Amino acid sequence: MENPFGKIATLEQAMEHFYDGMTLMFGGFGGVGSPPDLIDGILEKEIKNLVLIGNDTGFPEIGIGKIVSRGKARKVIASHIGSNPVAGELMTKGELEVEFSPQGTLTERIRAGGMGLGAILTDVGVDHDFVSKGKRRMTLNGKEYLIETALTAEVSIVYAKKADPYGNLVFDKSARNTNPLVAMAGNFTIAEAEEIVPLGSLDPEEIITPGVFVDMVIPSGGVNWKWAWE
């Protein structure tokens, strides 16, 4: 495969961008759409004290849950952790800090980060201490809102069905989920792709994430865990 933009790389090269204490944003919903080889690479390199940002904590042995369950994260910003009981145990024991953000608010915070905005306004949770505690408020046109900070990360990792050498990405149905937003919000974005195709072979109408948001593309060995429903 030609590599005119220098974006196609190996897993080993990708691992040079991960380090202890970093903020890592990941695509996926219950593990669907999370990059398996990158997750395993992080575990093999024994990266720790991670701040993870994503929709959820997967399952104990599925998706980002593999990292959480091994105690490699110190904080998670997510919409829920219910599918991973290990995450709940770690939170209860005080070994994992969890910042819960309503799912729509979370994705909008990520999108805002990718757009270069500093924060968003939302009325979701404004009357509930669980959501609003410690957050600033403002009134606009007579309505009260919470100020929710935008989210970014040192590195974002996403999982694509197809990628070309420029980093244009196509996702597989529901595996698309938060991946396009996550790709925008990383200072450095790495896409793991099931298939890397020649430049010009993707239909422009099927491209979801433009390559301008992607810094590196690595080939994937495919999902290597058993789904919870199997």
Sequence and secondary structure as in RCSB ss.txt:
>XXXX:A:sequence
MENPFGKIATLEQAMEHFYDGMTLMFGGFGGVGSPPDLIDGILEKEIKNLVLIGNDTGFPEIGIGKIVSRGKARK
VIASHIGSNPVAGELMTKGELEVEFSPQGTLTERIRAGGMGLGAILTDVGVDHDFVSKGKRRMTLNGKEYLIETA
LTAEVSIVYAKKADPYGNLVFDKSARNTNPLVAMAGNFTIAEAEEIVPLGSLDPEEIITPGVFVDMVIPSGGVNW
KWAWE
>XXXX:A:secstr
   TTS B  HHHHGGG  TT EEEE  BTTBT  HHHHHHHHHTT  SEEEESSB  BTTBTTHHHHHTT EEE
EEESB TT HHHHHHHHTTSSEEEE  HHHHHHHHHHHHHT SEEEE TTTT HHHHTT  EEEETTEEEEEEE 
  EEEEEEEEEEE TT  EE  GGGGTTHHHHHHSEEEEEEEEEEE  TT S GGG  B GGG SEEEE     S
  TT 
